[in-house]
Amino acid sequence: MNEDRDWYHVLSEGDDVAVVTLEGREIPVGHKVALRDIAVGAPVRKYRHVIGYATADIAAGEYVHTHNLVFGEHEAPAEADHTVAPAAPPAVERTTFRGYRRSDGRVATRNVIAIVSTVNCSATVCQQIVAAVERAGILDGFANVDAVVPVTHGTGCGIAEGPNLERLRRTLAGYAGHVNVGGLITVALGCEVNQMTEFMEMVPRRDDLPVVELTMQTLGGTKATVAAGVEAVRELAAAIDAVERVEVGLEHLVLGLNCGGSDGWSGITANPVLGIASDVIVSHGGRSVLAETPEIYGAEDLLLERATAPDVADHLRQIIARWEDDVARTGDSLDNNPSPGNKAGGITTILEKSLGAVAKGGHAPMAAVYDYAEPIDTPGFGFMDTPGYDPVSVTGLIAGGANVVCFTTGRGSALGYGIVPVLKVSTNTALFERMPDDMDLNAGDVVTEGVSLQAKGLEIYGRLLDVASGERTKSEDLGYGSQEFVPWLQGPVF
């Protein structure tokens, strides 16, 4: 197009489309406009990658979206040589945060008491224990106990022995033994498939983690168990309140990277600036983990070429192949992932969404690939296999050990976890102004105010350290965290 370019933004040289930046046009802000004539059937490029194929002839200046652009297969990424140069993030003066040092050497960003149900049948009791504790103000006198958090779910009994039960136990154990858990109460019914004994064998133990086990059928039922739970919280709070925050290095930070309710700005503002913050943390010995396998599909080459070893790349390839096989067997498509909200925000295909989502991972070498809820035990940047569904994905990251999460959104996702703080970043200024009680930080000023990506990335980095040091997030103030534990299960229910 030869028009004045003040109303649209070209992301990369050679792209076929640009992003509209000004109101008042026929094309919505955040959506795509064709930069040149595109023939029917031709590939359409954005971020230098194919995001789909034209279903009609498209003239330069024409709106490009679901009416004339569709998903199509993408070529398998080429083999990489795995000689990955380290990322070169901006220099920073601040390289520590204030956390709770645990007896096993790990460092917590919160000090909470977790009430974990082994089965859906004990979920109500867990919730009632927490409600009773809050009504009585039991934690008011304990300055170093941040919260009492129910970890409940809808399964644990009607579940077959096998991979699903193993994954449920691994996820629950990751929460129960999480570094941020200073005191643990587990609540069972008594007759469930997920028996307390087998589950507790998987929970990582620490010398400074007091544990109380309650079984409803043994204690005499609901009221008796709630009363026992409330008394246990009182005793645990007194026992764990002595811990105090100390200054520690970034090698103790484990950052979970996630996004939800993405829009056309996600890959331009919030995601790349989060990638800068991620690179800074990794460069100082920390860990940072990307997730949501369907939302790297079509952009996996950007991760594979950064793999530090062939086995790391092979693990990711195997995960992608399994997802392709799974959706093929059910007659589905990975392009089912973009939600109506994603499309209303300007995203047309999963290929386009993935290219924006991968930007959260910055440019650091990919040192590890994890299965769902596996311990995040390798320093550096990694990837975890999770669904794209936000609660399930973040649940896996926290179960793996993330002690702080950064979540980007363009449409306004409401999400938070009581065990781990979640910093929410809006991709556009309109959202930040529309939902000020839910958004912690605005990345939309990259477009509206011309703030540089580096400056905004360093702002997010600083806020992450503040949050890790105890600054409360909006979702914590709103009381999120009692409903968001959603483990990833597949297959039949018995």
ZAMARGU-4260 file (C-alpha; in steps of 0.2 Angstrom, whole numbers, plus 5000, padded with zeros to 4 digits):
<rodrens>
0) 5000/5000/5000 | 5006/5017/4996 | 4995/5026/5008 | 5000/5035/5024 | 5006/5022/5036
5) 5001/5031/5052 | 4986/5020/5054 | 4994/5003/5053 | 5010/4994/5060 | 5021/4982/5050
10) 5029/4969/5061 | 5042/4961/5049 | 5049/4964/5032 | 5041/4953/5020 | 5025/4952/5029
15) 5009/4951/5019 | 4998/4960/5032 | 5000/4973/5045 | 4990/4977/5061 | 4978/4992/5062
20) 4983/5004/5075 | 4970/5018/5074 | 4951/5019/5077 | 4940/5026/5064 | 4944/5014/5050
25) 4932/5000/5043 | 4945/4988/5049 | 4945/4986/5069 | 4960/4991/5079 | 4971/4976/5081
30) 4965/4967/5066 | 4974/4964/5049 | 4975/4974/5033 | 4983/4967/5017 | 4999/4976/5012
35) 4999/4969/4994 | 4988/4960/4983 | 4986/4941/4988 | 4980/4928/4976 | 4967/4915/4981
40) 4976/4900/4989 | 4992/4909/4992 | 5000/4909/5009 | 4999/4924/5020 | 5013/4929/5031
45) 5014/4939/5048 | 5029/4939/5059 | 5039/4932/5044 | 5029/4916/5046 | 5014/4908/5037
50) 4998/4911/5047 | 4986/4904/5034 | 4980/4904/5016 | 4969/4915/5007 | 4951/4909/5002
55) 4948/4923/4990 | 4958/4936/4980 | 4963/4949/4993 | 4967/4967/4987 | 4980/4978/4995
60) 4971/4988/5009 | 4958/4975/5011 | 4953/4968/5028 | 4960/4950/5031 | 4952/4939/5044
65) 4941/4923/5045 | 4931/4928/5030 | 4946/4926/5018 | 4960/4918/5028 | 4960/4899/5034
70) 4971/4888/5043 | 4982/4876/5033 | 4996/4863/5036 | 5013/4870/5040 | 5030/4862/5035
75) 5039/4852/5049 | 5054/4862/5056 | 5071/4858/5050 | 5084/4850/5061 | 5094/4862/5071
80) 5113/4861/5076 | 5109/4865/5094 | 5124/4877/5095 | 5113/4890/5103 | 5120/4907/5107
85) 5114/4914/5124 | 5102/4928/5124 | 5109/4946/5127 | 5096/4954/5138 | 5097/4971/5145
90) 5108/4974/5160 | 5100/4977/5177 | 5105/4983/5194 | 5093/4973/5204 | 5096/4955/5204
95) 5088/4949/5221 | 5071/4947/5229 | 5065/4944/5247 | 5059/4927/5249 | 5056/4913/5262
100) 5071/4901/5263 | 5066/4883/5265 | 5075/4869/5274 | 5078/4860/5257 | 5086/4875/5250
105) 5072/4881/5239 | 5064/4899/5241 | 5046/4903/5243 | 5037/4919/5237 | 5022/4916/5249
110) 5020/4907/5265 | 5003/4898/5265 | 4993/4884/5273 | 4986/4873/5260 | 4970/4863/5263
115) 4971/4849/5250 | 4957/4837/5245 | 4961/4819/5239 | 4944/4818/5231 | 4929/4828/5226
120) 4920/4821/5241 | 4931/4831/5253 | 4931/4847/5243 | 4917/4855/5252 | 4925/4851/5269
125) 4941/4860/5263 | 4931/4875/5257 | 4922/4876/5274 | 4938/4875/5284 | 4945/4890/5274
130) 4928/4899/5276 | 4928/4896/5295 | 4946/4902/5297 | 4942/4918/5288 | 4927/4921/5298
135) 4936/4919/5314 | 4951/4930/5308 | 4963/4916/5314 | 4977/4922/5303 | 4976/4940/5309
140) 4989/4938/5322 | 5001/4930/5311 | 5011/4942/5300 | 5021/4930/5291 | 5007/4918/5286
145) 5000/4925/5269 | 4984/4914/5267 | 4975/4898/5270 | 4971/4891/5252 | 4959/4877/5248
150) 4966/4865/5234 | 4950/4856/5228 | 4945/4847/5212 | 4931/4836/5205 | 4939/4819/5204
155) 4949/4807/5214 | 4936/4793/5215 | 4928/4790/5198 | 4945/4788/5190 | 4954/4772/5183
160) 4970/4766/5190 | 4983/4771/5177 | 4990/4787/5168 | 4976/4798/5174 | 4977/4794/5192
165) 4996/4795/5191 | 4995/4812/5184 | 4982/4818/5196 | 4993/4812/5211 | 5008/4821/5203
170) 4999/4837/5201 | 4991/4836/5219 | 5008/4832/5226 | 5016/4846/5217 | 5004/4858/5226
175) 5005/4849/5243 | 5024/4850/5243 | 5025/4867/5234 | 5039/4878/5241 | 5026/4891/5245
180) 5016/4879/5256 | 5022/4882/5274 | 5009/4870/5282 | 4999/4856/5274 | 4982/4849/5279
185) 4976/4835/5268 | 4958/4830/5269 | 4951/4813/5262 | 4934/4805/5263 | 4941/4788/5266
190) 4935/4776/5252 | 4941/4785/5236 | 4952/4778/5223 | 4965/4791/5226 | 4969/4784/5244
195) 4978/4796/5256 | 4993/4784/5259 | 4997/4782/5240 | 4995/4801/5237 | 5005/4806/5252
200) 5020/4795/5246 | 5022/4807/5231 | 5022/4823/5241 | 5040/4830/5243 | 5044/4832/5261
205) 5054/4845/5270 | 5060/4846/5288 | 5050/4863/5290 | 5034/4857/5282 | 5021/4851/5296
210) 5008/4840/5289 | 4991/4836/5296 | 4980/4821/5288 | 4961/4821/5291 | 4949/4808/5285
215) 4931/4811/5286 | 4925/4794/5288 | 4937/4791/5303 | 4933/4808/5312 | 4915/4806/5311
220) 4909/4816/5296 | 4908/4834/5290 | 4906/4844/5305 | 4919/4835/5315 | 4932/4836/5301
225) 4929/4855/5298 | 4932/4858/5317 | 4948/4848/5317 | 4953/4857/5301 | 4951/4874/5309
230) 4960/4869/5325 | 4974/4862/5314 | 4976/4879/5304 | 4977/4888/5321 | 4991/4876/5326
235) 5000/4877/5309 | 4999/4896/5308 | 5008/4897/5325 | 5021/4885/5320 | 5026/4893/5303
240) 5024/4911/5307 | 5042/4912/5313 | 5049/4912/5296 | 5055/4929/5289 | 5059/4935/5271
245) 5078/4936/5267 | 5087/4943/5252 | 5091/4929/5239 | 5097/4928/5221 | 5087/4925/5205
250) 5092/4907/5204 | 5078/4904/5216 | 5065/4912/5205 | 5054/4900/5195 | 5043/4910/5183
255) 5028/4902/5174 | 5023/4911/5158 | 5005/4910/5152 | 4993/4920/5142 | 4974/4919/5139
260) 4961/4929/5131 | 4974/4934/5118 | 4971/4947/5104 | 4980/4955/5090 | 4991/4965/5101
265) 4997/4950/5112 | 5012/4946/5100 | 5016/4965/5098 | 5016/4972/5116 | 5013/4961/5132
270) 5021/4944/5125 | 5037/4951/5118 | 5040/4962/5133 | 5037/4948/5145 | 5050/4938/5135
275) 5063/4952/5139 | 5059/4950/5157 | 5061/4931/5156 | 5077/4933/5147 | 5084/4944/5161
280) 5079/4931/5174 | 5086/4917/5165 | 5103/4926/5162 | 5105/4928/5181 | 5102/4909/5184
285) 5083/4909/5186 | 5071/4897/5178 | 5057/4902/5166 | 5044/4890/5158 | 5033/4892/5143
290) 5017/4881/5142 | 5001/4878/5131 | 5007/4866/5118 | 4992/4870/5106 | 4998/4888/5107
295) 5015/4885/5100 | 5009/4874/5086 | 5015/4882/5069 | 5029/4891/5079 | 5038/4877/5086
300) 5053/4880/5075 | 5056/4896/5085 | 5059/4884/5100 | 5067/4869/5092 | 5081/4880/5085
305) 5085/4886/5102 | 5086/4868/5110 | 5102/4866/5119 | 5103/4847/5115 | 5095/4835/5102
310) 5086/4826/5116 | 5077/4842/5122 | 5072/4845/5104 | 5066/4827/5101 | 5055/4828/5117
315) 5046/4843/5110 | 5044/4835/5093 | 5037/4820/5101 | 5024/4830/5111 | 5019/4840/5095
320) 5017/4823/5086 | 5006/4816/5100 | 4995/4831/5099 | 4993/4829/5080 | 4989/4811/5082
325) 4976/4814/5096 | 4966/4828/5086 | 4967/4817/5070 | 4959/4802/5079 | 4945/4813/5085
330) 4942/4822/5069 | 4947/4839/5077 | 4959/4852/5072 | 4972/4862/5082 | 4964/4877/5074
335) 4950/4874/5085 | 4960/4883/5099 | 4957/4902/5094 | 4942/4906/5105 | 4928/4918/5099
340) 4936/4931/5110 | 4953/4928/5102 | 4945/4931/5084 | 4935/4946/5090 | 4952/4953/5096
345) 4960/4950/5078 | 4967/4933/5079 | 4962/4922/5064 | 4971/4905/5065 | 4981/4895/5078
350) 4997/4898/5068 | 4995/4917/5070 | 4990/4915/5089 | 5006/4903/5092 | 5018/4915/5084
355) 5012/4929/5096 | 5012/4917/5111 | 5029/4910/5109 | 5036/4928/5111 | 5033/4926/5130
360) 5048/4914/5130 | 5060/4928/5124 | 5076/4922/5116 | 5086/4912/5129 | 5091/4894/5124
365) 5078/4881/5128 | 5087/4870/5141 | 5073/4858/5145 | 5056/4851/5140 | 5044/4845/5154
370) 5029/4834/5154 | 5013/4840/5163 | 5016/4845/5181 | 5034/4838/5181 | 5047/4846/5193
375) 5055/4861/5184 | 5072/4856/5189 | 5084/4863/5176 | 5091/4881/5177 | 5086/4892/5162
380) 5072/4893/5150 | 5060/4878/5147 | 5044/4872/5140 | 5030/4862/5148 | 5017/4851/5139
385) 5000/4858/5144 | 4983/4861/5136 | 4979/4879/5130 | 4965/4880/5143 | 4972/4893/5155
390) 4967/4885/5172 | 4974/4868/5167 | 4990/4876/5160 | 4994/4886/5175 | 4989/4872/5187
395) 5003/4862/5178 | 5016/4876/5180 | 5013/4878/5198 | 5013/4859/5202 | 5030/4859/5193
400) 5037/4872/5205 | 5033/4890/5198 | 5034/4902/5212 | 5028/4917/5202 | 5017/4918/5186
405) 5015/4931/5174 | 4999/4931/5163 | 4996/4941/5148 | 4978/4945/5142 | 4971/4955/5128
410) 4952/4952/5131 | 4953/4952/5150 | 4955/4935/5158 | 4951/4934/5176 | 4963/4922/5184
415) 4973/4920/5200 | 4980/4907/5212 | 4981/4907/5231 | 4997/4897/5232 | 5007/4907/5219
420) 5005/4926/5215 | 5000/4929/5197 | 5005/4946/5189 | 4992/4950/5175 | 4998/4961/5161
425) 4985/4969/5148 | 4991/4969/5130 | 4981/4985/5126 | 4977/5001/5135 | 4958/5000/5133
430) 4958/4984/5143 | 4968/4991/5157 | 4957/5006/5158 | 4941/4995/5157 | 4946/4982/5170
435) 4958/4992/5182 | 4954/4981/5197 | 4960/4965/5188 | 4975/4971/5178 | 4992/4974/5187
440) 5001/4982/5173 | 4998/4989/5156 | 5009/4985/5140 | 4997/4994/5129 | 5007/5010/5131
445) 5020/5002/5119 | 5008/5007/5106 | 4998/5022/5113 | 5013/5031/5121 | 5028/5024/5111
450) 5036/5016/5126 | 5050/5004/5121 | 5049/4986/5122 | 5065/4985/5132 | 5059/4998/5145
455) 5042/4989/5147 | 5051/4973/5149 | 5062/4980/5163 | 5046/4987/5171 | 5038/4969/5171
460) 5054/4962/5177 | 5054/4974/5192 | 5036/4971/5196 | 5039/4952/5196 | 5053/4954/5209
465) 5041/4966/5219 | 5028/4952/5219 | 5040/4938/5223 | 5045/4949/5238 | 5028/4950/5245
470) 5019/4964/5235 | 5001/4958/5233 | 4993/4956/5215 | 4976/4961/5210 | 4970/4943/5209
475) 4976/4941/5227 | 4966/4956/5233 | 4951/4950/5224 | 4952/4933/5232 | 4955/4922/5217
480) 4963/4905/5220 | 4949/4894/5228 | 4942/4887/5211 | 4957/4888/5199 | 4966/4871/5203
485) 4961/4861/5187 | 4972/4846/5184 | 4974/4839/5166 | 4964/4822/5165 | 4959/4813/5149
490) 4949/4797/5145 | 4935/4788/5153 | 4927/4791/5170 | 4921/4776/5180
</rodrens>
